[in-house]
Amino acid sequence: MKTITWGNTHVQTSAVALGIMRLLRLDVSQAADLLTAAHDQGVTHIDSADIYGVGQSETIFGDALKRSGLRREDLFIQSKGGIVPDPAKSSGEVVLGQRYDFSKQHLIDAVDGILQRMQLDYLDAFLLHRPDPLMDPAEIAAAFDQLQQSGKVRYFGVSNFNPQQVALVQSAVSQKLMANQLQFGVGHTGPIDFGLHTNMTDDASINHDGGIIEYSRLHQMTIQAWSPFQYGLFAGTFIDNPAFPDLNAALQTLADRYQTNKSAIATAWILRHPANMQVILGSMNPVHLKESLAGSDITLTRQEWYDVYLAAGNSLP
């Protein structure tokens, strides 16, 4: 398993993280087996959020970690907070928010809830889950200071933030923001499309993200790619999807070349980018997870990377 330096820390962690959003699909025994299988393949990084399964995923994780026999120190565990679910519209994996809340008390309470459900004394990292338009950077700073001084959180980051939102928070907090979790993959290439189409007037030239990849590289923030095999916003996967024949053909060609599978190539495609990216895989099937993890040991050539990018329907000016 390839490792990366997380943010600008000295922490070495796996280039592929296990996302536990769907862990509520498993019972505790199955979840323990999944954690063990992932760790045996070199995965040391766990990603969660307090809203996953309306908290149930973290509860199962806490029980599964104890049953697995893995030590707390074997894993880098992060979670996210700041979204307040709407009980009337949330059930199981479907969680819809009624608001975002970065108030000091909510953030502190969120971490306390996470630690209780996961049966942990501390989080390696806590991320602000989606930007709150009402956020007061001073309140966030007060929350971060209290969480760090109490030993409950070691590092901090954000998720789905644009550069100005990151800079706004960073201007107030004393801790370096180490990561930004963004949707990125072969089926979601917007953050790089506009850079290729600079000074053009076509749709691909539209900058939707404020240059977040370049910003992250300049500020030594790890980009964590969520939903790496999805297209659209949870529209589905492009792997083996007949709607993407050219892409699947290109992935299969490389899978044959490297004696692996298409999911591994899609993983390798993200990791080939030099922006210190980390892939978050959410498969709850140990076999499928192993297939995808194989991509961490593959380094695509520059031409192979471009071949996949173009096969996904993108163009070069």
N, C-alpha and C positions, 0 to 999 in steps of 0.2 A: 504494500500500500504506500503510495506516494504521500509524503507529509508536506505541510506548509508551515511557515511562520505566521502565527495569527496576529493580524494587525501589525503594530510596531513593537509587540512584546517579544520576549524570548521563548514564548510557548510554542512548541512543536505539536501540531495536531494533525489528524488525518485529513487528506485532501477531499475525502468524501465523508459527509456526516449522515447520520440516521435521523430522519425526521419522524416524530412519533404522533403526528396528527391523527393517523388512522389506527392507533394502537388499541382503541376501544373495540375494534373488530375481533381482537384476540382475548382469550382468557389469560389468567396470570401465568399458567404453565407455558402456553404457547408464546407469550410475550417474553418470558425468561429464555426460552429456546432461541428466539429471534435475537435478543441482545447478545447471547453467547455466540451465535453464529456470526453476527456482525463483528463482534470483537475478535473472533478467531480469524476473520478476514482482514483485520487491521483497522477497523473503524473504532476510533476512540472519542469521537465527537457526537454528542446527542443534541438535537434541536427540538425545542418544544415551544408552547405558548399556553398561557392560562386559559384561553378560550377553546383549545382543542378538546372536542367531545364535551364541551362545557365543563372542563376540569377532569372528566373521567379518564382521559388518556394519561394524564399525569398520575392519577391515583393508581392505575394499572401499572404504570412504569415503576412507581415506588415499590409496589409489592413484587414486581418481576425482578427488579434489581437485587433485592434481598434473596429471592429464590435462585437467581442465576449463579450466585457465588462470586460474582465479580466484585472487586473492591471499588469503593467510591473513588479512590485515587486513580483507578484505571481509566476513568472517563473524564472528558471535558464536557460539562453539562451546562447548557444555556437554555433560557426560556425568554419569552416575550410577554409584555403586558401593555395595557393602555386602551384596550377595546372593551367596552361594557356590552355584553350580549343582551339581546332582546329576548326574554324568556318566551314570549308568545310566538316568536319566529325561529327559535333555535331548538334543535333536537338532534342528538347523535352527532354525526359529522357535519351536519348543516348548522352553522352558527352565523347569525346575522347580528350586527351591532346596532344598538340604539344611540350610541355616541362614542366618541373617543375621549379619554380623560387622562391628561398628564398632570393633574393636580398632585401635590406632594403626598397627601394622605392616600390617594388612590394608588399611586405607584408603590408606596410602602406596604399598603395592605395587599397589593397584588403579589409582591415578592413573598410576603408572609404566607399567603395562600398557596403559592407554588411550592415553597419549602415544606409546608405541612403535607400537601398531597404527594409530593415526591419523596417524602421522608428523608430530607437532606438538611444539613446544617448550613450549607452555603451553596450558591450558584457560582460557577466559574464566570458566567456572563449573563447580563440582563439587557435585553434590547427593547427599545420603544417600538411598539408594533406597527402602527401607521400614524402618519403625522396628524396631530391634533391642531386644527386652525386656532383654537383658543389657548394653545400652550403658552405658558409663561416660563421663559428660560430660567428665571431665578427660582421658581418653584421646583423645576426639574433638578437644578443644581443642589438645592437643599435636600431633595429626596436622595439623589445620588450620594451626597456626602454622608447622610445618615446610614444609608445601606452599606456603604463601604466601611465606614468607621465601626459599624456594628459587626463587621465580618460576614455579612450575609451575601455580599456580591463582590467579586474580585475585579471584573472588567465590565465595560458598558459599550453599547452600540445602538444602532437604529435599524429600522426595516422599512423599505419602500419610501425612503426620503430622497428628495432632490438636493443638489448641492447647496442651495441657499438655506434650505431647512436644516441641513447638517451644520452649516456654518453658524446659523442662529443659535442652535443648542450648544455647539462647541464654544461659542463666545462667552457662555455663562458657566459651563461646568468645568471643574478643575481636572477631571479625568479625561484622558484621551479617548475619543470614540474610536473603537477598534474595528467595527464591521458595519456593513450595510447589507441587509438581506433584500435581494431584488429578484424578480422573475427574469430569468435569462436562460436561453438554450437555443437549439437549432430552430425551434418553432416560435421563438420570441426574441428576435434579434434587433428590435428597435434601438436599444442603446448604442449599437455600433453602426446601424444603417445610415443615420444622418451624417456621421463622420465621413463615411465613404462618399456621400453625396453633397459634401460641402460646396457651396456656391452654385447649387443646382436649384431648380424650381419644381422638381417632381415630388410626389408624396413621400418618398424615402428621405428627402432632405429635411423634413420637419423634425425639429428637435423637441421631442416630448419629455425628455428627462433632464435637460440642463447640462448635459455632458457629464453624467454621474460616473461613468467608468473612468474618464480622464481625471476627474476630481478625486476619486478614490485612490487612484494610482499616485497622484501628487501628494496625498495626505496619508499614505500607507494604511489605508483601510481595506480590510479583506472583504471582497464581494462574495456573498453567499447566494448561490443560484438556486432559487426554489422552483418547483415544478419544472425540472429540466427536460422532461419529455412531453410537456403539454404545449398545445397551441391555443391562442386566445386566453381567456381567463377561465380556467377549468372547463374548457370546451371539450377536451379529450386529448388522448395521446396521438402523436404522429407515427409512432412505431407500429408497423404492420397495418396502418390505416390506408385503405384503398384510395382515399382522397389525396394521398401524397405519394404517387407512384415513383416519380423521379427521385425524391428524397430517399425512399426506402430502397430503391435500386442502388443508389450511391452508398448508402449505409451497408447494404449487403455486400457490395463489391469490396469495401474495406474490411468488413467482418471476415470475408473469405481470405483476404490478403493477410490479416493478422491472426487468423484462426480463432476467431472469437464470435461475438454476436452483435446485433445492431444496437442494443442498449449500451453495450460497452463502448462502441464507437461514438454514440451520442454523448456519453460521459467524457470520453477522451477529447471530443471536440471542444467542450467547455474548458477543460483543464489545459488545453493547448494555448489558450489566451494567456499572455504574460501578466495579467492584472492580479496575480495572487488570488485566483478564484477558488472557491470551495463549493462543491456540489452537494446539495441536500437531497438525498434519496428517501422516498417515503413508502417504498414497497414493504408490505408486511409478510411477504412470501420469501422465506430464506433462499429458495432456489433462484427466484427472480432477482433478489438483492445481490446474490453472488454473481449473477450474469452481468449486472450493471457495474458492480465494483471492479470487474476485470478491466474496465476502461482506465482505471487509475494508473495502470502499469504500461499504458500505450501512449507514445508520443507521435502524433500525426505529423507528417511533413507539412510545410507551408501550402504546397499545392493540394494536398489531400484536404486540409482545412478549408481552403477556398472551394474545392469541388463540392464539399458537403453544403457549404453556405449557398452556393449557386443552385444546387439541386433543390434546395428548400424554396426556391422561387425568387430569390434575391438577384440583384443585378449589380454590375459594376459600371460606372459612368465611362 
